[in-house]
Amino acid sequence: ICFLYTDGVTEAMDSNLELYGTERFEKTLDMNRKKSLKGLIAAVNQTIIEHRGEAEQSDDITMLAFMYK
């Protein structure tokens, strides 16, 4: 699986200006690695939304997952 993303994923901020971060992103990918590609993207997106809480989105968030066979 190849997972491409913009910096808006790891730099998503909550209301305390805390970043979503690379560690949380990698943990989310690992915890959801058995899901479909669509499910994997949805899981990452959901954790970003949960992290952000009431804070406005501060940057673009783009993700692309594909499998090369």
N, C-alpha and C positions, 0 to 999 in steps of 0.2 A: 504494500500500500504506500502510495505517495500522498502526503498531506501538505498542501501549500497554503500559506496564510499571510495576510498583511500584518504589519506591526500593531495595528489596532486591536488585534486579538490579545496579545500579551501586555499591551499598554492600556487596556480598558481599566478605567478608574472607578472606585466607589466614591461615596460622598466625603470620605476622609482622604481622598487623593491617593489611596493605596492601589497599586497596580495589580492586575490579575496575575501577571508574572509567568515566567517560563516554567517554574517548578509546578505550579498549579496546572498549567496547560499540559505538561508532560504527564502528570498524574492522571488527568482526565483522559488523555489519549490511552494510557495504559489500562485504566479501569474499563474502558469501552472498546478495546481492540477487537473483540469478537462480534461487534455489531456490524450491520451493513454499512456501506460508505455513507449513505444518507443518514442512518442512525448515529454514526460517529460524529458527523457534522452537527446534527441536532443536539447531541449530548454536550459537545463543546459550547455551542451557542447557548444552551440552557444554563450551563455553569457561569458563562459570562454574564448573562442576564441576572442570575442570582447574586453574583459578586457585585455588579453595578448597583443593584437595589434601586433606589429612587434617583440616583445620579443620572444626568443626561449622558448620552453617548458622546464621547469626546473626539473620536476618530473613526475613520472608515473601518469596517470589519468585513473582510472577505476571506472565504475559505473554499478550497477545492481539494477534493479527495478522489483519487483514482487508483485503479489496480492495472498494472501492465502484465498481460499474459503472453 
